[in-house]
Amino acid sequence: MDLASDPALNVFLGKFEEGRVRFESTEPASETTVGLDPFDLDVFRSLASGRISSEEPLSGVLRAELSEEEVASIAASYAVAPVRYVELEEGRVAVGSEAEVLGLGVPVGVEGEVDVENGVLRFEPSQLRVFGEPLPSRLERRLLQETDFSYSLGELMGGADVTGVEVHEDRLVFTGEVTLPAS
């Protein structure tokens, strides 16, 4: 945790201009950072309890980073079909699965983009592949139009208001706002 107070003596009064809390290996993210808005602490109660104590809720900007492996694990736990792999590349997500056709397992891959709307992560597929080959666009549209690729982020992000998502090489980054209750 990094805290800034200006002037420096305000730290004894519990007045902070900003703060940054960094959590490593928090479930489900590999790294989570909260940039705190200006806040006041009850210094003596915080020191006595060993926990941050404030009369007002703390709020700030959330940034949570999930690795490709973490995203694959979450996808596998909520998917209807088995998830064989997840690949995250700059601006693009690819998910490999398997569909049963005439009793045989057929490898299927879906590529697309992700976005967040009203706390729901949506996967917008742009290409469907079977045996590594793209399907004719008409058949592809028909197959994808009735499929819902969405996931509520409320529980996953501990109730934070997630407003954005970015796809980078081997990681997914969520951004938003978080409010921590007063204690």
N, C-alpha and C positions, 0 to 999 in steps of 0.2 A: 504494500500500500504506500503510495506517495501522496503527501498532502502539501498544499502551498497556502501560505498566509502572508498578507501584505497589509500593513507592516508586520515584520516577523514577530513582534511582541503580541500580536492578536492571537497567536497560537495558545497563549496562556488563558485567553478569554474564550477559547474554543471556536473562534471565527476563522473559517477557511474559505479562500477564494475559489479553490478547485481541489480536486482529488482524483486519483486514479487507483482503482483496485484491480489487481490482476490475479486471476485464478488459473492455475495450470492443472490439467487433467481433471476438469470438472465434468461430470456426467451430463450430457453426452459429448460435450465439446472438449477438444484437446487443449484449447486455450480460450478463456473468456476475459474480457476487459470491460470495466465500467468506468467511464469518465464522469465523475460527479460534478453536479452544478454547485455553486456556492452554498455553504451550509454552516450551521452552528452545532457544536457538540457540547454536551455536559461533560467537561473535562474530568471532574472529580469522580462522577459516577462511572465514566468510561475506564478510568484508571483502577477504580476499586473492583469493577466487575470483570475487567479484562476484555470487554466487548465494547464496540462503538455504541454510545448512548446519546440519543438526540430526542428533543421534544417534537420536532417536525420530521416527516418522512424525508429520506434522502432520495434524490432522483438524479438521473444522468443518462448518458448515451451508452448503449450496449453494443459490443462487438464480440461475436462468438464464432470461433473457427473450428470446423469439423474436418477431419482428415477423410480421405477417400475410403479408408477402411471403416471409419465410424459411420459414414453415410451408407455404405453397403450393408452394415449390420442393422441399422435402423430400417432400411428399405426391405431387407429380408424378413424382419420381424413383423412388418405390416402388409407385405405383399400377398396377393392371392395365389400367384404363381411363384415357383422357386426363382430366387435371384441368384444368378451365377457370377455376375460381376457388375461393378459400377466403375465407370471411368469418368474422371472430371478433368476437363481441359478448358482453357480460357474461353468462357462464354458458352460452353457446351457440356451436356451430360449424356452419357451412353449407358444403357442398362441392358445386360444380357440375361435372358431367361430361357425357359423351355416350355413349349406347348405340346400337348398330347394330340396327335393326329393319327387316327386309325390304330390306336394302341401303341404308337411309337413316339418317343421323345424327339421333338424337332427343335433345334436351336433357333431362338428368336432374339433379335436385338432391336432396341428402340433408341433413337437419338433425338435430342431436343434441347429446349431451354427451360429454365425455372424462373419463377417470379413469386412474389408474396403479395397477397391481397386480403385485407381484413383478417390478418393473423393465420392465413391458410397458405401453405406452400403448394404451388401448382407446377406440375411438370407439363410443358406444352410440347408434345412430340412433333417432330418434323419429318422423321423418316423411320420406316419399319423395314427390318431386314429378316429374311428367312434363309437359313443355311448361308448367311453372309451376303446374300444378294438382295437388292431392293425389290419391293413388290411394285406391280403396276399402280400408278397413283390413284386410280379409281377404287381399286380393291383396298389399298392402303387407307384411303379416306373413310371407307365404309367400316373397316375394322377398328379404326381409332376413334371414330365419332361417338361410339357408345361406351367408351372406356373413360373412367374417371381416374385421373392421376393427381389427387390432391390429398393433403395431410394437414390437419390442424396443428399449429405450433404451440398452442397454449400450454399444454403439459410439458412438452419437450423443452421449452425455454423458461420454465419456472414462472409462467404468468407474465413474462415481459411482453411488451408491445412490439413485436417484430414487424418492421416496415420495409425491409429490403433484404435482398440476397444477391451475392455475386459468386460466380463460378470462376475459380482460378485453377491453375495446374495442381492437381492432387488435393484440392481443398475447396470447401464451401464456406462462405463467410456470411453470417447473418448480422444485420444491424437493426437498431431500434431504440426504444426508450424503456427504461426500467425505473420503478419506484420501490424503494425498500421501506417497510413500515418503521415508524418511530419505535424506539425501545427505551 
